């Protein structure tokens, strides 16, 4: 295996940076979205009514108990 000196390492890094820059320059510009045309005669509600989700936040509390002569503390739902 041959040893790489500083000049060769710099040459490899500069070549990689040049290839990466050229690759990024060739990526096409992101397409813009077409404007959404909504008719004024119909309301902008979906055809299928969607029920609103109900979020229930469950609390967690630290509970300790004895098991086989040792105290065990864990997080449990209250």
C-alpha positions as CSV (number, residue, x, y, z in Angstrom):
1,X,0.0,0.0,0.0
2,X,1.4,3.3,-1.0
3,X,1.5,6.3,1.3
4,X,-0.4,9.4,0.3
5,X,1.4,12.7,0.7
6,X,-0.3,16.1,1.4
7,X,-0.2,17.3,-2.2
8,X,-2.0,14.2,-3.5
9,X,-4.6,14.4,-0.7
10,X,-5.2,18.0,-1.6
11,X,-5.5,17.1,-5.2
12,X,-8.1,14.4,-4.4
13,X,-10.1,16.7,-2.2
14,X,-10.1,19.5,-4.8
15,X,-11.2,17.1,-7.5
16,X,-14.0,15.8,-5.3
17,X,-15.2,19.3,-4.6
18,X,-15.1,20.2,-8.3
19,X,-17.2,17.1,-9.1
20,X,-19.7,17.9,-6.3
21,X,-20.0,21.5,-7.5
22,X,-20.6,20.4,-11.1
23,X,-23.2,17.8,-9.9
24,X,-25.1,20.5,-7.9
25,X,-25.0,22.9,-10.9
26,X,-26.7,20.3,-13.1
27,X,-29.7,19.7,-10.7
28,X,-32.7,21.4,-12.3
29,X,-34.5,24.2,-10.4
30,X,-37.5,23.0,-8.4
31,X,-40.7,23.4,-10.3
32,X,-43.3,25.8,-8.8
33,X,-46.8,24.6,-8.1
34,X,-49.6,25.5,-10.4
35,X,-52.2,27.9,-8.9
36,X,-55.2,26.2,-7.4
37,X,-58.3,27.1,-9.3
38,X,-61.4,26.9,-7.1
39,X,-64.8,27.6,-8.5
40,X,-66.7,30.2,-6.6
41,X,-70.1,28.4,-6.9
42,X,-69.0,25.4,-4.7
43,X,-67.8,25.8,-1.2
44,X,-64.2,24.6,-0.5
45,X,-65.2,21.7,1.7
46,X,-64.4,18.1,1.0
47,X,-67.0,15.8,-0.4
48,X,-66.6,13.3,2.4
49,X,-67.0,14.9,5.8
50,X,-64.1,14.2,8.1
51,X,-64.6,14.0,11.8
52,X,-62.2,16.0,13.9
53,X,-59.7,13.8,15.8
54,X,-60.0,13.9,19.6
55,X,-56.6,13.9,21.3
56,X,-56.4,12.4,24.7
57,X,-53.2,13.2,26.5
58,X,-52.3,10.4,28.9
59,X,-50.4,11.4,31.9
60,X,-47.4,9.4,33.1
61,X,-46.3,9.2,36.7
62,X,-43.5,7.4,38.5
63,X,-44.8,4.4,40.5
64,X,-42.7,2.3,42.9
65,X,-43.4,-1.2,44.2
66,X,-41.7,-4.1,45.9
67,X,-40.8,-7.2,43.9
68,X,-38.8,-10.1,45.3
69,X,-37.5,-7.9,48.1
70,X,-36.3,-5.1,45.8
71,X,-37.8,-1.8,45.2
72,X,-38.7,-1.2,41.5
73,X,-39.6,2.3,40.2
74,X,-41.0,2.8,36.7
75,X,-43.0,5.2,34.6
76,X,-46.6,4.1,34.3
77,X,-49.8,5.6,32.9
78,X,-52.0,7.2,35.6
